[in-house]
Amino acid sequence: MLRNSLIGSLRQIKPILCSQSLRSLSNGANSGLTTIEVDDKSGIATLSMNLPPVNTLTLNLMHDLIDSINQIECNKSRGLILTSSNDKVFSAGLDLKELYKPDQERLKEFWTIFQDLWLALHLCGIPTAAAINGHAPAAGCIMATACEYRVMLPDFVIGVHATRFSFLVSKWMMLSYQSVLPRRIVERALNQGKLFSTQEALEVGLIDEVAGSKKEALAQCAAFIGTFDKANPIARTLTKRMCRDSDVTELLRDRAGDLRACVDYINTPLFQEGLSAHLEGLKEKK
Ligand SMILES: CC/C=C\C/C=C\C/C=C\C=C\CC(=O)SCCNC(=O)CCNC(=O)[C@H](O)C(C)(C)COP(=O)(O)OP(=O)(O)OC[C@H]1O[C@@H](n2cnc3c(N)ncnc32)[C@H](O)[C@@H]1OP(=O)(O)O
């Protein structure tokens, strides 16, 4: 909804067409892989991913996330906190099974909805924060960096470790990472395939705060969202979009080209062999 109107003009304010009341958030036509809870006092919505065992970004989960982000925006919540119902994993990133020997049409749909999810998070008009209550590798990290603030629990890892198994990332994914970390750190971390521990992530600035529990993480995210109380919401939204304009434009100017490049790369023997070894490694862990 919001995202689509922005594709025409990034600087336009979304017309307020949504008519649902603030407390009537339901998951409507989605698959129920996300839940939304709105705090009565603060008006802040907590959006939880709930796809056991590890919140892999499947087509359905990505669809539900986009749907939920749209609902939360339309219901004029004061802010959005993204988190997980799993107490060990925020998100394991893209569903690797979708990338292994893929059906070509489904792969196109899969990559397109991943682009959509990134845009939905990047362009979300209200303040966003991630309460990272578990591991956040790869696209799990990219989702967190698309939010405006990150609070993480101790003893987990976060980062984009794609090169460890011969994956590449698209430029817009790298830009998300680079919007949070200095370029030299991103270059090194991406090339190494580095996963940062919570403490390392705090030291480099990949996360903003560490929390002792999920409850504390949610409270810290809510406190961050509260820092915008004095800002005019429309001016804030326009300013956020202006700040993110060049990263978003990078994807929007050639979405089809990005899709083609990704599909081509995913079909290469280099990618498929790396992925096969990675999937084996995940099985052997047990
Ligand atoms: C020109 C530009 C071109 C190109 C772009 C082209 C291609 C895309 C390139 C890159 C894209 C990167 C984005 C991504 O997100 S790729 C996904 C990468 N994610 C991972 O590698 C995470 C792997 N998982 C883990 O490390 C761990 O599972 C964990 C740390 C998240 C959690 O550990 P646990 O011990 O708690 O759980 P496990 O026992 O490991 O897992 C349980 C269960 O889930 C399966 N699984 C885990 N992760 C995934 C996944 N990402 N996709 C699918 N399945 C996953 C795991 O195998 C277990 O399954 P079984 O119970 O054995 O059946």
The ligand as an ORCA input file, in Angstrom:
! r2SCAN-3c Opt
* xyz 0 1
  C      24.125    -10.289     -8.396
  C      23.685    -10.551     -7.051
  C      23.357    -11.842     -6.854
  C      22.837    -12.473     -5.993
  C      22.126    -12.885     -4.943
  C      21.912    -14.297     -5.074
  C      21.578    -15.116     -4.142
  C      21.200    -14.876     -2.736
  C      22.391    -14.653     -1.982
  C      22.447    -14.366     -0.744
  C      21.329    -14.228      0.089
  C      21.538    -14.071      1.376
  C      20.408    -13.905      2.203
  C      20.033    -15.095      3.045
  O      19.351    -14.868      3.978
  S      20.492    -16.694      2.664
  C      20.106    -17.583      4.183
  C      21.340    -17.737      5.003
  N      21.019    -18.208      6.328
  C      21.749    -19.112      6.932
  O      22.718    -19.572      6.402
  C      21.312    -19.536      8.322
  C      21.477    -20.987      8.502
  N      20.984    -21.394      9.812
  C      21.733    -21.353     10.926
  O      22.862    -20.917     10.935
  C      21.100    -21.896     12.159
  O      19.952    -22.618     11.786
  C      20.697    -20.825     13.198
  C      21.962    -20.242     13.851
  C      19.869    -19.715     12.584
  C      19.839    -21.525     14.310
  O      20.516    -22.632     14.839
  P      19.720    -23.770     15.641
  O      20.731    -24.721     16.145
  O      18.805    -23.136     16.608
  O      18.777    -24.449     14.544
  P      19.183    -25.533     13.427
  O      19.136    -26.885     14.029
  O      20.431    -25.123     12.745
  O      17.993    -25.347     12.388
  C      16.712    -25.902     12.596
  C      16.159    -26.388     11.269
  O      16.009    -25.276     10.394
  C      16.763    -25.495      9.176
  N      17.276    -24.187      8.718
  C      18.047    -23.336      9.391
  N      18.268    -22.227      8.679
  C      17.615    -22.395      7.518
  C      17.473    -21.582      6.343
  N      18.000    -20.350      6.238
  N      16.730    -22.053      5.346
  C      16.145    -23.276      5.411
  N      16.256    -24.099      6.499
  C      16.980    -23.638      7.532
  C      17.874    -26.439      9.613
  O      18.418    -27.108      8.500
  C      17.124    -27.345     10.555
  O      16.326    -28.219      9.757
  P      16.076    -29.734     10.196
  O      15.473    -29.679     11.568
  O      17.417    -30.411     10.185
  O      15.155    -30.277      9.152
*
